[in-house]
Amino acid sequence: MPTMLKRLRETINAFKARDPAARSSLEIILLYPGFHAIVYHRIAHWLYNKKLRFLARCVSQWSRLWTGIEIHPGAKIGRRLVIDHGMGIVIGETTEIGDDVLLYQGVTLGGTGKDKGKRHPTIGNNVMVGAGAKVLGPFKVGDNARIAANAVVLKEVPPDSTAVGVPARIVRIADKRVNFVESIDHVSVTDPIAVELSAITAQMQMLERQIVCHDPTIYARLDGQEGAPAAAKGEDEKGAFKTEQD
């Protein structure tokens, strides 16, 4: 019991450190569903380890109804986990979460349905998982990794790296960019499709300039070709009108 109280105190301090809206310990204890879900899970996990699986599931289901956060009682969760907002979070049975992890609303730590036994991810220490992100499968997300909002992660994420996109790809490792994506946080994520479109537009503009330099009259000739059918059509209509009058 002293150990559990100590860990709950650590969790309260972690919420204070990570959430600027948290004004007091009492506010966190009474009003934060993320904190409530963690407390319920500590109880459910203890019952689960004592082979009281039905009671453990009862506690976890009550937690789901009360907080909107579903954590299987078999999941192993480290110290100082912070669940910010929390609604819609799902954490599977064989998930393992390290210390000082931050989860935002809508996160799924789940399986793909193809694996048995260990089928959910292992999250390292000091990992941030952005809102709506899905981490699916029995692989590891390394220490200090960041997963961008709405990313779908289907393979291992190295330590000190950033994963973004659907499916997720690594864009930064140990503060060095892997490609064109700048440093991100969970709300300012570069859209890889928009970046690709911008690159294509820039290439088209460059080709256009090269063509104009090679043949400055090309636009005038193209305009003339586009106008020719309309002019011809007008002449035909005038000729037909004149014939009818005659």
VENKA-V37548 format. One record per helix or strand of 3 or more residues. SS is the DSSP state (A for helix, B for strand). FROM is the first residue (numbers start at 1). TO is the last residue. If there is no record, write none. Layout:
ss=SS from=FROM to=TO
ss=SS from=FROM to=TO
//
This chain:
ss=A from=2 to=18
ss=A from=25 to=31
ss=A from=33 to=49
ss=A from=53 to=67
ss=B from=82 to=84
ss=B from=102 to=104
ss=B from=108 to=110
ss=B from=134 to=136
ss=B from=161 to=164
ss=B from=169 to=173
ss=A from=192 to=214
ss=A from=218 to=245
//
